[in-house]
Amino acid sequence: MPVRIETVRSARQLKRFIRFNYELYKNNPYSVPDLYGDMKHTLSPRHNAAFEFCQAEYYLAYKDGRLAGRVAAIINRRANERWQTKTVRFGWIDFTDDPEVSRALIEAVAQYGRRHGMDTMQGPLGFTDMDAEGMLIEGFDQLGTMATIYNYPYYPRHMEQLGFEKAADWVEYKLYVPAEIPEKYHRVAEMIRKRYDLRVKKLRNMREIRQGNYGQRIFALINEAFSPLYGYSEMTQKQIDQYVRTYLPILDLRMVTLVETAAGELVAAGISMPSLSRALQKAKGRLWPLGWFHLAKALFLKRPKVLDLLLVGVKPEYQSKGVNALLFDDLIPIYQKLGFEYGETNIELEDNTKVQAQWQYLEREQHKRRRAYRKSL
């Protein structure tokens, strides 16, 4: 039987769209499921602030009467304006190992793009860089993280058979917590502190964050630091407000380090947290009845030995000047005290030498690689 593509129009269809990933990876030891509620909000124009400048349509693929795949077609107008492109993105793509299914899904995205005047297709990408992006092409035997995509090894083969080519690659590292702070970090930190009159700022509670407007300032810094990166579209004020409300309250502020000038200007931020990968696996996409307990346990009660290095952002005029050393000089002793063995970096563009240079004094292992694909329509 041919593949039947169904456009998501109802709440029931959206539920099937979200839950297909859970079913496809049900017994996979490396996949980390998203929370259902988070996914529902991300895909909803009512709740996701990215819909200020994005539009999207979601598709389900059926074969032999059974659900066999899903994909989102997304147009980020802000990114297209920023990069002078006419690109439709495909994201949240999952499919069985059947070329007819993957072809039908990609063709649905292509048709959506053509209808809206696009000439190129790229993905996997989300609405913005705050969503998971990039198809895993190396590291299929490594545990995923809550901020990245896990997929089966056959996915990239399907992309190549469909005529896609590489648009960008990201790499990820395991960074092992040293027994002692590398002398180079400590020495550079002291030198940079004096040269630019900088100081480390530790946040104590949400009241201080609100009074100092630190949530807004951190995300404004991210906008500046990430602006040149592949496909990036700057976060709007509505998005920033959303992320501040959603993510800052769950952070252990000991693992958040800021760097300021003497005048109080924010120039760098390092944000990390205990890995929630195993907790999310135990939650199986559900916060209730016991998902919340597994997450709370990982965050506050019995931390895992692994931490997620969510982001390091440095103001452009301070990049490549050693400011990162101030972050590591402060954070490494905290990681040691809390018993972490290693951290997982977020994705880094393979040619982003500025980011990769900051890890040079740590024992590290590149254990994953993921790719964004591109194809002309």
N, C-alpha and C positions, 0 to 999 in steps of 0.2 A: 504494500500500500504506500502511496506517496505521503510525504510529510505534510501535516496540516499546521499552519501557523495561525495562532489565535492572539489577537491584541487584547491586552489586559484592560478591562473596562470596569470591573466590579471589585468589591472588597474580597469576595471569594477567590477570584482569579489572582489578585495580588497576594493572598495568602499562599496559593499554590506556587506562585513565582518565588516567594521567599523560602518556602519549605522544600522546594526541589533540591536546593543545595544540601540541606540536612540529610535528605534521603540518599542522594548520590554519594555522599561521603560518610554515611552512617557508621561504617566499621573501619574507617581510615584512621590510623593512629597519629597522623601528622596534621590533619586538617583541624583548624580552630573555628568553630561556628560563631557567627555573629548572634547577638541577642535579637530575638524576633522583634521586640518593641523598637529597638534601635533601627533595624532595617525598615520597619514600617514607617517610621518618622523620616528616615533618609529619602525614601521613595515617594513621600507625600508632598505635593505642592503646598499644602496647608501648613506643614511643619518645617520643611527644609528651606532655609533662607536663600539657598543657591538658586531657587526658582525665580528669584528677582531677575536673573540674567540667563537662566537656562530653560530649556524646554526638553521634554523627554516623552518617549513612548516605550512600553514594555511588551515583550512578546513571549509566548509559550509555544513550544514545538511538540506536536503529538505524532507518534507513529505507531501503527498497529493498535490504536486506541489507548495508548499509554503515553503519559508525559515523558518526554525524552530530552528536553532542553529548554533553556531560557536565555534571554538577552535583553539589555536595555539599550535603546538608541537615544543619544544625548547630543544636544547642540548647546555649547557654552558660548554665547554671543560675546561675552566679555573677553574670553581667551582668543576667539577668532579676531576680534578687533585689535587686541594687543599684539598678536603675532601675524596679522594681515593674512589670515587663512580662511578657507571655507570648509571646515572640517566637521564631520559628524563623528561622534565617539561611540564605540560600543563598550559596554561595561556589564558587570554582573553576568558574565557569560559562562554557562555550564551546559554540558551536553554529554550524552552517552557516546561511546566510541563507534560512531556511525557517521560516515562522511555526508550522507544525505541530510542528516539532522543539522550538522554544523553549517553546511552550505545553505540550507533554508533559513537558518537564523541570521547568517551574515547577509543574505540577500534581502531579508526584511529590513535590516539596518540600512543597507544600501538604498533601497527604495525610499525609505523615510528621508535619508539625506538628499536624494535627488529631488524629491518633492519640495524640499525647502532650500534648493539652490546650492547645495554643497557639492564639492568636487573631489573630496578626499575623505577616507575613513581611517580612523586610528583607534587603537585600544590594545588591551583593556585599560580604560580610563574611567574615572567616576565623574561626578559633576565638577569637582575641584580637586586640588592636590590634598585636601583633607580626607578624601576618600581613598580606599585601597586602589592601587593601580599596578599594572605590569603583570604579565603572565609568567609564571615560574618556568624556567628552562633548565635550571640546575639546582640541586638540593632537594630532590623529591623525598629523600629519606631524613629530612630535618623537620623538626616541629615548627609549625607556623607561628605567627604572632597575631595579636588582635588587630594590628594595623596593616596587615598584608594579606594577599590572596594566596591560597593554596590551590593547586590544580593537578590533575593526573598527568603523567608524562606524555600521553597521547595528544593533549591539547596543542602543543607547538607543531606537531606533525600535521595536524589538520590545518593550522594557519598557513603553513608552507604550501600544502597541497591546494589551498584556496588562492594562492598567488600573492600572499602578503610578504612584505619585506621588513627588515628591521628599521624602526624609527629611532629607538633609544633603548639602551640597556641600563639597568640599575644593579648594583651589587650590595650585598649585606655581609656584615662581619660579626663574628663572636669576638669580644674583647675581654680578656681575662683580667680579673682584678688582681693587681700585684700585691705582694706581701708588704712592700714599701713603696711610697710615692717615688716614681722615677726622678732622680736628681735634676734631670733636665727640665721637667715640668716645674719643679719648685724654684729652680734658679731663674727660669724665664718668667715665671709668675711674679717674683719679687722685682725683677728688672722692669717689666711692663707696668706693674703697679706704680712704681716711682716715675717712670718716664712720662706716662700719660695721666698721672694723678687719678688712678682708678681705685675702686674699692668693691669688695664683694658684699652683696646685699642678700641676706636671708630673710624670707618672709615667715612670720610667726603664726598668723591666723587669717581667716577670711576677712575679719574686720580691718586688718592692716591692708589687705589687698584692695578692699573697697575704698578705704580712705586715700590710699596712694594711687588709685586708679591703675593698679599694676596689671590687671587682666587686659584692659584696653592697650596698655603700653607694650605688653609682651606680644600681642597679636599684631600690633602696628610694626613692631620690630621684625616679626616673621615676614610680613608683607615686604618690607624693605630688603631683607636678606635673601628671600627666595625669589624675588621678582625676575632675575635673569634665567631661572631654571626652566627646563623643558616644559612647555605647555602651561606654565603657571598663570593663573588669573588672580589678581589681588582680591583679598576678602573684603566684602562690603561691611559697613557698620552693623547691619542686621546680622550678618554671619558671625562677626566678632562677638556680638552680644550673646548669640546662641551658644558659641563655644565656651565663653566665659561661664555661663550658667551651667553648662553640661559637664565640663571637664575639670575645672579648677577645684570644685569642692571635694573631689575624690583623690586628689593628689596628697601624698605624704610630703609636706613642705620641706622636710629635711633633704629630700632628693631633688629640690628645685634650687638652683643657684643663679643669681643675677649679678651682672657687673654694671656699675654706674660710674659716671664721672663725679668729680667733687661737687658739681652743680646739680647732681641728681638725674642727669640724662642717662637713660638705659641704653647700653651699647652691646650687651650680650646676655644670652639666656641659655641655660642648660636644664632640660626637663626630663626626668626619668621616673620610673615607677616599677614596682614588682611585676614580673610577668604574670599575666592573667590567662595564659594559654591553657594550662591544665584545668584551671577553674572553669573556663568557658567550655571546655570539653565535657566536664562533669555537669555543667548546667544544661548542655544540649539545646542551647538556643532559648531556654526559658528562664525568666527571672523568678517565677513562682512555680511550685511551692518552695523549692530548695536552692534554686540558682543563686539567689541573693546571698545565701549562707556561704556557698563556695567562693563567691567573689569577695565577700567581706573577710573571710578567713585568709585569703591570699593577700589582701590589702593591709589588714590590721592585726591578724592573730598569729598565723603561722606562714610567714613569708616564704616563697620558694627561693631557691639558690640562684635563680636567674632574674635579671632585671631587663626591662625594655628601655633603651635609650631613645626616647620619643623624638627629641629634636635638640639640635644645637644651632642657635642663630646668632650671628654677629653682624652688627651694623656695617654696611659696605665700606665705609671709610676706615674701619678698624680691622678689616679682614687682612689676613697674612701678616699680622703684626704681633702674633703671639698671645692675643687676648684669651684664646681658648685655654691656655695654660692656667689662667686664674680659675676657670671653671673646674678643671680636673684636679688642681691642687686642693680645692675645697671638697669636691665630691668623692674622691678616692678614699679618704679616711672614713667617710660616712658609709660607703659601700663595704669597707673592711669591717667596721663596727657592726653593721647589720647582717653580716654573714653571707653576702653575695659572692658567688664564684666567678660569674662572667655576665656580661651584658650583651644584648642583641641590638645592633644598630638598626635604625630605620633604613629605608632604601636610600642609596646614594648613587647618583649618576656615575657611570663608570669612568667618565673623563673629568669628574669634579675633584681635581687634585688638591684643591684647598681643603676640602673636607677630609679626604683620605690622609693627608699629611699630618693631621692632628692626632692620628692614632699611632704614629711611627714609634713612639717610645713604649708601647704596650705590646704584650704578646697577643697576636690576633690571628684569626683564621677566616678567610673568605669562604663562606659555606653555602651561599645562595646567589643566584643570578636570575633576574626576571627581565622581560622584554615588552616594549610597546611596539605593535606592528602597524604598518601603514599600507594603504592600497588606494590607487586612484579609482574614482567611480566612473 
